[in-house]
Amino acid sequence: MKPIKLLLMAVVTILSVTVYAQESANKNKDSKQETEKAKYSCSMHPEVTGDKPGKCSKCGMALTLSVKEKMKHDAKKQYCCPMHPDVKGNKHDRCSKCGMELKEKSNKDDKTYSCPMHPDVTSDKPGKCSKCGMALTPSAKEKMKHEAMKMYTCPMHTDVKSDKPGNCSKCGMKLKEKEENHSEHKH
């Protein structure tokens, strides 16, 4: 009888340890997945996390990017030549046209107009360069935005509209780019 009790106790002990180990592994797996999903955390309360910017529920501080997300962000940084914005590369690369060191491209560069001769002269709207008087040119993003907003219409059938050049589906005439008429929008 004693050997059976000892055997039974050994089996129960082994089962208990196995179940505990599996539960621990699952908890670690779940917390690792939660950590991987969390992009933002509180610097004072690291257990407070979120997948978007916000405030800490405990102290009200702003949630900041996690170390992993900062590394991802840094890896995505773009570098371009100050004199040749079309030349892009990595942090320590040099311009293939002039040999200048590439500088970090900021997000504000995507929204600005700049002088082709003086890239340091920028504006958030069209205008002229303060150094040479040349027209400021839009950034690539600004050009794309303008292209996306173009509308083409038929001179004979104003109800025929398209977002790209082509011919009128009714008469075959070439569609003309419609100039934005701001006076139409006033009431």
C-alpha positions as CSV (number, residue, x, y, z in Angstrom):
1,M,0.0,0.0,0.0
2,K,2.8,2.4,0.9
3,P,4.5,2.0,-2.5
4,I,1.2,2.8,-4.3
5,K,0.8,6.0,-2.1
6,L,4.4,7.0,-2.9
7,L,3.9,6.3,-6.6
8,L,0.6,8.3,-6.5
9,M,2.3,11.3,-4.7
10,A,5.2,11.2,-7.3
11,V,2.7,11.3,-10.2
12,V,0.7,14.2,-8.6
13,T,3.9,16.1,-8.0
14,I,5.1,15.6,-11.6
15,L,1.7,16.6,-12.9
16,S,1.7,19.7,-10.7
17,V,5.2,20.8,-11.8
18,T,4.3,20.2,-15.5
19,V,1.0,22.2,-15.2
20,Y,2.8,25.0,-13.4
21,A,5.6,25.1,-16.0
22,Q,3.1,25.3,-18.9
23,E,1.1,28.1,-17.2
24,S,4.3,30.0,-16.6
25,A,5.4,29.6,-20.2
26,N,2.0,30.8,-21.5
27,K,2.1,33.8,-19.2
28,N,5.6,34.7,-20.4
29,K,4.4,34.2,-24.0
30,D,1.3,36.4,-23.5
31,S,3.3,39.2,-21.7
32,K,6.0,39.1,-24.5
33,Q,3.2,39.5,-27.2
34,E,1.7,42.4,-25.2
35,T,5.1,44.0,-25.0
36,E,5.7,43.6,-28.7
37,K,2.4,45.2,-29.5
38,A,3.0,48.1,-27.1
39,K,4.6,51.0,-29.0
40,Y,4.3,53.6,-26.3
41,S,4.9,53.4,-22.5
42,C,5.1,55.7,-19.5
43,S,8.6,56.5,-18.4
44,M,7.5,56.5,-14.7
45,H,5.2,53.5,-15.0
46,P,6.6,51.1,-17.7
47,E,3.6,48.7,-17.1
48,V,1.3,51.4,-18.6
49,T,1.5,50.9,-22.3
50,G,-0.4,51.7,-25.5
51,D,-0.3,51.3,-29.2
52,K,-0.7,55.0,-29.9
53,P,0.4,58.3,-28.1
54,G,-1.6,59.2,-25.1
55,K,-1.4,59.9,-21.3
56,C,-0.4,57.6,-18.5
57,S,-3.5,56.4,-16.6
58,K,-1.6,56.7,-13.3
59,C,0.3,60.0,-13.4
60,G,-0.9,61.7,-16.6
61,M,2.5,61.9,-18.2
62,A,2.8,61.5,-22.0
63,L,3.4,58.0,-23.2
64,T,6.7,57.9,-25.1
65,L,8.0,55.6,-27.9
66,S,9.4,52.3,-26.6
67,V,13.1,51.6,-27.2
68,K,12.2,49.1,-30.0
69,E,10.0,51.7,-31.7
70,K,12.7,54.4,-31.4
71,M,15.1,52.0,-33.1
72,K,12.6,51.3,-35.9
73,H,12.0,55.1,-36.3
74,D,15.8,55.8,-36.5
75,A,16.2,53.0,-39.1
76,K,13.5,54.7,-41.3
77,K,15.2,58.1,-41.3
78,Q,16.0,59.4,-44.8
79,Y,19.1,61.3,-45.7
80,C,19.5,63.5,-48.8
81,C,21.9,66.1,-50.3
82,P,21.2,69.7,-49.3
83,M,22.0,70.8,-52.9
84,H,20.5,67.8,-54.7
85,P,17.4,66.6,-52.8
86,D,16.9,63.8,-55.3
87,V,20.1,62.1,-54.1
88,K,19.2,59.9,-51.2
89,G,21.1,57.5,-49.0
90,N,22.2,56.4,-45.6
91,K,23.5,58.4,-42.6
92,H,27.2,58.5,-43.6
93,D,26.8,58.5,-47.4
94,R,28.0,61.4,-49.7
95,C,26.2,62.9,-52.6
96,S,27.1,61.2,-55.9
97,K,26.8,64.6,-57.7
98,C,28.8,67.0,-55.5
99,G,30.3,64.9,-52.7
100,M,28.5,66.7,-49.9
101,E,27.6,64.7,-46.8
102,L,23.9,63.8,-46.8
103,K,21.7,65.4,-44.2
104,E,18.7,64.0,-42.4
105,K,15.5,64.8,-44.3
106,S,12.9,66.1,-41.9
107,N,9.1,65.7,-42.3
108,K,8.8,69.5,-42.8
109,D,10.7,69.1,-46.0
110,D,7.8,67.2,-47.4
111,K,5.4,70.1,-47.0
112,T,7.6,73.0,-48.2
113,Y,8.5,74.9,-51.2
114,S,12.2,75.6,-51.8
115,C,14.5,77.5,-54.1
116,P,16.3,75.2,-56.7
117,M,19.5,77.3,-56.2
118,H,19.2,77.9,-52.5
119,P,17.7,74.8,-50.8
120,D,17.9,76.5,-47.4
121,V,15.3,79.1,-48.5
122,T,11.9,77.3,-47.8
123,S,8.3,78.3,-47.4
124,D,5.1,76.6,-46.6
125,K,3.5,78.2,-49.7
126,P,4.5,79.2,-53.2
127,G,6.6,82.3,-53.6
128,K,9.9,83.7,-54.7
129,C,13.4,83.1,-53.3
130,S,14.5,85.9,-51.0
131,K,18.1,85.5,-52.3
132,C,17.8,85.3,-56.1
133,G,14.1,85.9,-56.8
134,M,13.5,82.5,-58.5
135,A,10.1,80.8,-58.1
136,L,10.1,78.4,-55.2
137,T,9.4,74.8,-56.3
138,P,7.2,72.4,-54.5
139,S,8.5,69.3,-52.8
140,A,7.8,65.9,-54.3
141,K,5.0,65.4,-51.7
142,E,3.4,68.7,-52.6
143,K,3.6,67.9,-56.4
144,M,1.9,64.5,-55.7
145,K,-0.8,66.3,-53.7
146,H,-1.4,68.7,-56.6
147,E,-1.5,65.9,-59.1
148,A,-4.0,64.0,-57.0
149,M,-6.3,67.0,-56.8
150,K,-6.4,67.7,-60.6
151,M,-9.7,67.3,-62.3
152,Y,-10.3,67.1,-66.1
153,T,-13.6,68.0,-67.8
154,C,-15.0,68.2,-71.3
155,P,-15.4,71.7,-72.7
156,M,-18.7,70.7,-74.3
157,H,-20.0,68.3,-71.6
158,T,-19.2,69.8,-68.1
159,D,-20.8,66.8,-66.4
160,V,-18.1,64.5,-67.8
161,K,-15.3,64.5,-65.3
162,S,-12.1,62.5,-64.7
163,D,-9.1,62.6,-62.4
164,K,-6.8,61.9,-65.3
165,P,-6.4,63.2,-68.9
166,G,-8.3,61.5,-71.6
167,N,-11.2,62.0,-74.0
168,C,-14.9,62.7,-73.4
169,S,-17.0,59.6,-73.3
170,K,-19.8,61.5,-75.1
171,C,-18.1,63.4,-77.9
172,G,-14.5,62.2,-77.9
173,M,-13.0,65.7,-77.3
174,K,-9.8,65.9,-75.3
175,L,-10.6,66.6,-71.6
176,K,-9.1,69.9,-70.3
177,E,-7.7,70.4,-66.9
178,K,-10.2,72.2,-64.8
179,E,-8.8,75.2,-62.9
180,E,-10.0,75.5,-59.3
181,N,-12.5,78.3,-59.2
182,H,-12.6,79.4,-55.6
183,S,-15.5,81.8,-56.3
184,E,-17.8,78.8,-57.0
185,H,-17.5,77.8,-53.3
186,K,-18.6,81.1,-51.9
187,H,-22.3,81.5,-51.1
